[in-house]
Amino acid sequence: MPWKTTSKEEQRLELVRLMRAGQVPVVELCGRFNISRTTAYKWLWQYRLKPGRILRDGSRRPAHFARAKGTLWRRRVKRARRRHPTWGARKLRQKLLRRHKSKQTPAVATITRWLKRWGLSVRRRRRPRRGPLILQKPLHVPARCHEVWTVDFKGWYRTARGVRVEPLTVRDLFSRFVLRIALLRGATVMAAQREFRRLFLEHGVPQRIRCDNGAPFGGGGPTGLTRLSAWWLKAGIEVEFITPGRPCENGAHEQFHRVYKAEVASGPAATVKAQQVRSDVWQRHYNRERPHEALQMKRPGQLFKKNRRTMPARLTPWSYPEGWERRWVKGNGEINWKGQRRFVGQAFVRDYVGLKPVEAGIWQVYFGKWLVGELRENETGSIRTVQYRRAGGSGFGPRHSGSLRSPP
């Protein structure tokens, strides 16, 4: 006589009948049928949906096929991307959800993969890695002439014949003496450097130059230097950058610009040459005749003294201590380091930087005696640029405030 057997469907139906009767605990029933409570409640829920249905295993066939409808969604994604070329995968998906109201809308990861395959994804710029931190002193308060020169470009204006000029102005902060008003055709590094060469030959070299972070004085590279401000460093001049967005830190120079605009720039001459003559005459009057309230009504010429620091006849390439590596900076701001190109900065082009070994695989990069950043052998691309911070102030990146001095 054969053994009596029951099918899975009959066992499931028996389980549901006993659970509905409620005479035996569900835990005991699960042990008797050798199933989990989750499975037991699943069959009870399916029986409640359709009481007369046989409790069979459902089909493992997917509800929809991605490939079958993938072409349609690709066309929709491409169409939405053409209408919104700056949108990413998340925004495009929300757009498709609102428009088609379909649960089959591709996921964000799928849309991202399609955009990459089509070459339509925009790679985000990686944040620069932070380098060593250097605390700086507050802006220097001069006690004598030529301790601090302030420089700036007054906003451009046009002559009476419509020629645009960019006034470069330089003053001695202690005496308020105007050293130069040069009407340039553009605020470029070459034009400004040419004027400063003449200025250094005439008035010598100051201890510090204070300027803002804009071109051609400051830039977005390591330490915020440009080729002009790096040239100042090489001539033995400390560079003081004011805090971005705070022109009040160079307020005396800004006040001087307002006076120049009211008395000279507002009624310009016809030609650049004639306007330059007017500016030179006004400069002499400002220095020799005009009393200054910050000087207790003295004239700037009464306090101005001759500078004993002269411009070096020739600026030679930097030399570095024994044990350091020396690398030549190419025209694109890169150096060769162990078979790789590492970006140091455009400000140091056609000069040497020194690499001081700190520990295994880590080198500090110097421009002369000024720390530029940190080079790590296990990384590629740019160096970790130095982070300058004034004592008691907030941190800042390449476009920074503070004076670029050699480390203590």
SETOR-623398 format. One line per 5 residues: number of its first residue (from 1); their letters; for each residue y, z, x of C-alpha. Coordinates in steps of 0.25 Angstrom, whole numbers. Layout:
<sites>
NUM) a) Y,Z,X; ...
</sites>
This chain:
<sites>
1) mpwkt) 0,0,0; 13,-4,7; 24,6,9; 36,5,-1; 48,0,6
6) tskee) 63,-1,1; 74,-11,5; 87,-7,11; 94,-10,-2; 85,0,-10
11) qrlel) 87,11,0; 102,9,-1; 102,9,-16; 94,22,-15; 104,28,-6
16) vrlmr) 115,24,-15; 108,30,-27; 106,43,-20; 120,44,-15; 125,42,-29
21) agqvp) 116,52,-35; 122,62,-25; 110,72,-25; 107,69,-10; 118,71,1
26) vvelc) 122,58,7; 119,63,21; 105,66,17; 104,52,11; 109,45,24
31) grfni) 98,53,32; 88,49,22; 92,34,23; 95,34,38; 110,29,36
36) srtta) 124,34,38; 133,40,28; 142,28,30; 131,18,26; 127,26,14
41) ykwlw) 141,26,8; 142,12,11; 130,8,2; 136,18,-8; 149,11,-8
46) qyrlk) 143,-3,-9; 134,1,-21; 147,7,-28; 154,-7,-26; 142,-14,-33
51) pgril) 132,-5,-39; 122,-16,-42; 123,-22,-28; 111,-22,-19; 115,-14,-6
56) rdgsr) 112,-25,4; 118,-27,18; 130,-35,18; 132,-48,25; 137,-47,39
61) rpahf) 144,-60,38; 159,-58,41; 169,-58,29; 177,-70,36; 176,-78,48
66) arakg) 187,-78,58; 184,-92,63; 184,-98,50; 198,-94,47; 203,-92,61
71) tlwrr) 209,-106,61; 217,-103,49; 223,-90,54; 226,-97,68; 234,-107,61
76) rvkra) 241,-96,53; 244,-88,66; 249,-100,73; 259,-103,61; 264,-89,61
81) rrrhp) 266,-89,76; 274,-102,75; 283,-96,65; 284,-83,73; 283,-86,88
86) twgar) 286,-72,93; 277,-65,84; 264,-58,89; 250,-56,83; 254,-44,75
91) klrqk) 266,-50,68; 258,-63,65; 247,-56,59; 256,-49,50; 263,-62,46
96) llrrh) 249,-68,42; 245,-55,34; 258,-56,26; 256,-71,24; 241,-72,21
101) kskqt) 237,-58,17; 223,-60,22; 214,-50,28; 209,-61,38; 222,-62,45
106) pavat) 219,-62,60; 220,-49,68; 231,-47,78; 222,-48,90; 217,-62,84
111) itrwl) 231,-67,83; 235,-62,97; 222,-69,102; 226,-82,95; 241,-81,100
116) krwgl) 236,-79,114; 226,-91,113; 238,-100,108; 247,-95,119; 257,-89,109
121) svrrr) 256,-75,113; 268,-69,121; 264,-60,132; 272,-47,132; 280,-44,145
126) rrprr) 273,-32,151; 282,-20,154; 285,-19,169; 277,-8,176; 286,4,180
131) gplil) 287,7,194; 292,20,202; 304,28,196; 316,31,204; 327,41,200
136) qkplh) 341,37,203; 354,44,204; 365,42,194; 376,31,196; 384,35,208
141) vparc) 398,40,207; 406,35,219; 415,44,227; 421,33,236; 423,18,236
146) hevwt) 411,8,237; 401,18,233; 399,11,220; 403,-3,216; 402,-7,201
151) vdfkg) 399,-22,198; 398,-29,185; 400,-43,178; 411,-42,168; 407,-50,156
156) wyrta) 410,-65,158; 422,-72,152; 428,-86,153; 441,-91,160; 451,-98,151
161) rgvrv) 444,-111,154; 431,-106,149; 424,-103,162; 414,-92,162; 416,-81,173
166) epltv) 408,-68,176; 416,-58,182; 409,-49,193; 417,-36,195; 415,-26,206
171) rdlfs) 422,-13,208; 421,0,216; 418,11,207; 425,22,214; 439,15,216
176) rfvlr) 437,6,204; 442,-5,214; 438,-19,209; 431,-26,221; 428,-40,214
181) iallr) 430,-48,201; 423,-61,203; 422,-71,192; 408,-77,194; 403,-89,186
186) gatvm) 390,-81,183; 384,-67,185; 373,-72,195; 367,-65,207; 372,-75,217
191) aaqre) 387,-75,212; 387,-60,211; 381,-59,225; 391,-68,231; 403,-60,226
196) frrlf) 396,-47,231; 395,-53,245; 410,-56,245; 413,-42,239; 404,-35,250
201) lehgv) 411,-42,261; 424,-38,256; 422,-24,251; 409,-20,258; 396,-15,252
206) pqrir) 396,-3,241; 386,8,241; 382,5,227; 384,-6,216; 384,-2,201
211) cdnga) 380,-13,191; 374,-15,178; 360,-21,176; 364,-35,172; 363,-47,181
216) pfggg) 366,-50,192; 366,-35,196; 353,-30,189; 341,-37,184; 327,-35,177
221) gptgl) 319,-34,190; 314,-22,198; 325,-12,200; 335,-20,191; 340,-27,204
226) trlsa) 344,-42,205; 346,-50,218; 361,-45,218; 358,-30,217; 346,-31,227
231) wwlka) 356,-38,237; 365,-26,235; 354,-16,238; 351,-24,251; 366,-23,255
236) gieve) 365,-8,254; 371,-6,240; 364,3,230; 364,-3,216; 367,5,203
241) fitpg) 363,0,190; 370,6,177; 361,9,165; 358,-4,157; 367,-3,144
246) rpcen) 377,7,150; 389,0,156; 396,14,155; 389,17,169; 398,6,175
251) gaheq) 410,10,165; 421,9,176; 417,-6,178; 416,-9,164; 430,-4,162
256) fhrvy) 435,-12,173; 429,-24,166; 437,-21,153; 450,-21,161; 447,-34,168
261) kaeva) 443,-41,155; 456,-36,148; 465,-40,160; 459,-52,166; 447,-58,159
266) sgpaa) 453,-58,145; 463,-69,149; 456,-77,160; 462,-88,168; 458,-103,167
271) tvkaq) 449,-104,179; 439,-95,186; 447,-95,198; 460,-91,191; 453,-80,184
276) qvrsd) 447,-75,197; 461,-74,203; 466,-66,191; 454,-57,192; 457,-55,207
281) vwqrh) 472,-52,204; 468,-42,193; 458,-35,203; 468,-33,213; 477,-27,202
286) ynrer) 466,-18,197; 463,-13,211; 477,-11,216; 487,-9,204; 479,-4,192
291) pheal) 477,12,191; 464,17,187; 462,29,178; 448,32,184; 455,33,197
296) qmkrp) 466,43,192; 475,31,191; 473,26,205; 471,12,208; 457,7,213
301) gqlfk) 464,1,226; 468,15,230; 454,21,230; 447,9,236; 442,10,250
306) knrrt) 436,0,260; 421,-1,260; 414,2,274; 401,-4,269; 400,-18,273
311) mparl) 390,-29,268; 379,-31,278; 380,-45,285; 366,-48,282; 355,-42,272
316) tpwsy) 342,-43,279; 328,-42,272; 323,-28,269; 314,-21,280; 304,-10,275
321) pegwe) 297,1,282; 284,0,290; 272,0,281; 279,-7,269; 276,-21,264
326) rrwvk) 287,-31,264; 287,-42,254; 296,-54,252; 302,-56,238; 301,-71,234
331) gngei) 310,-78,225; 303,-74,212; 304,-59,216; 289,-58,220; 282,-53,232
336) nwkgq) 268,-56,237; 259,-44,237; 245,-44,241; 243,-59,236; 251,-56,223
341) rrfvg) 265,-59,219; 272,-46,214; 286,-47,207; 296,-38,214; 310,-43,209
346) qafvr) 320,-55,210; 330,-46,216; 322,-45,229; 320,-60,231; 320,-65,246
351) dyvgl) 319,-51,251; 309,-41,255; 303,-29,247; 296,-18,254; 283,-12,248
356) kpvea) 280,2,252; 266,7,250; 265,20,241; 250,21,238; 238,12,237
361) giwqv) 242,-1,230; 256,4,227; 269,-1,234; 283,2,232; 292,-10,232
366) yfgkw) 306,-8,239; 318,-17,241; 324,-12,253; 324,3,251; 325,2,236
371) lvgel) 312,4,228; 309,-8,218; 296,-5,212; 281,-3,215; 270,-13,218
376) renet) 256,-10,214; 244,-18,219; 236,-17,206; 247,-23,198; 252,-37,197
381) gsirt) 266,-43,194; 279,-36,196; 280,-23,204; 283,-9,196; 298,-9,197
386) vqyrr) 305,4,200; 311,12,189; 324,18,191; 330,30,184; 342,38,185
391) aggsg) 340,53,186; 340,59,172; 340,45,166; 330,36,159; 321,26,166
396) fgprh) 325,11,167; 318,-1,172; 322,-13,180; 336,-14,173; 340,0,177
401) sgslr) 351,9,180; 353,18,192; 355,14,207; 345,7,215; 344,16,227
406) spp) 333,18,237; 323,29,234; 325,43,239
</sites>
